Amino acid sequence: MNDLWELGEAYELFMGRWSRPIAQAFLRWLGAAENGRWLDVGCGTGALSELIGQWSQPQHVTGIDFAAGFIQYARQFHPEAIYDFRVGSALDLPVNDNWYDWVVSGLALNFFPEPQTAVNQMHRAAKPGGTVALYVWDYAGEMQMLRYFWDAATALDPQAAALDEGKRFPVCQPAPLAALFHAAGLVEVTVQPLEITAVFPHFDDYWHPFLGKNGPAPSYVAALTPTQQSSLAAQLQQQLPIQPDGTIPLTLRAWAVRGVKV
Ligand SMILES: C[S@@+](CC[C@H](N)C(=O)[O-])C[C@H]1O[C@@H](n2cnc3c(N)ncnc32)[C@H](O)[C@@H]1O
């Protein structure tokens, strides 16, 4: 099954609304100086790029993504002159060597077919003394929004286990992330957990975005029959920590890694 990544609005509803607060936590951790040149690899609809613009008064932000629909969305909502959103591959970044102060990537590394090539490319784009940093969801652990989803899906359909991002993306753990950075030649490599709390006001607010066909879990739901979808929704209603007032508080944890180019 393909991971569908084209519909900017559906992505916003499913993940974009959580990728902003986690991007904020990431930028707080980076503590970037103002006036830098930034490269955002796998920028999607521009959630991280947007926050870079708001938080660090950058000189310039280049955003690269291979999904034309996302780049179109990013350009439409971020027309300011500091931004340059381009269609391109993380494995062959269409940018100059040694130019960026900050080369970052949000929630994307595990979707790149060759993560080491992508980190090597990020290293190439950074200037000496520049920082390369990224973050990915802790799929196997405390990214609870997806953890509950895949645990419920697998309880009903053991074959869903093969699609579970916790199993598909072993790179999303501290040791493999640090190893990629060391292998690229980066120094002062550190890994840090980043956490936000997502409070869904009611079950529909949690479930509806899974019907948007965008990303691995919604793509899985899209392939189910209406009856199977209803069963999965019912299973989730049993398993999720739904509070007496109907709200669903979940922890969403990411692993972040940073290193410096010598
Ligand atoms: C989960 S989204 C993250 C988007 C954004 N960074 C955010 O934080 O919301 C992952 C992104 O990686 C992009 N992507 C996947 N493979 C890619 C590749 N080989 N080159 C460039 N972008 C890629 C997808 O198109 C998608 O926009």
The ligand as a Gaussian input file, in Angstrom:
#p B3LYP/6-31G(d) Opt

LIG

0 1
 C        4.722000      13.499000       7.734000
 S        5.102000      14.596000       6.464000
 C        5.890000      15.910000       7.387000
 C        5.669000      17.264000       6.787000
 C        6.180000      18.463000       7.617000
 N        7.617000      18.452000       7.751000
 C        5.496000      18.559000       8.963000
 O        6.199000      18.568000       9.981000
 O        4.276000      18.671000       8.980000
 C        6.417000      13.784000       5.606000
 C        6.816000      14.489000       4.330000
 O        7.939000      13.858000       3.717000
 C        7.786000      14.015000       2.314000
 N        8.663000      13.069000       1.616000
 C        8.607000      11.711000       1.659000
 N        9.600000      11.198000       0.911000
 C       10.316000      12.231000       0.396000
 C       11.476000      12.343000      -0.422000
 N       12.109000      11.251000      -0.872000
 N       11.926000      13.567000      -0.734000
 C       11.284000      14.670000      -0.263000
 N       10.197000      14.635000       0.515000
 C        9.702000      13.429000       0.841000
 C        6.316000      13.756000       2.087000
 O        5.871000      14.257000       0.862000
 C        5.722000      14.498000       3.295000
 O        5.425000      15.838000       2.986000

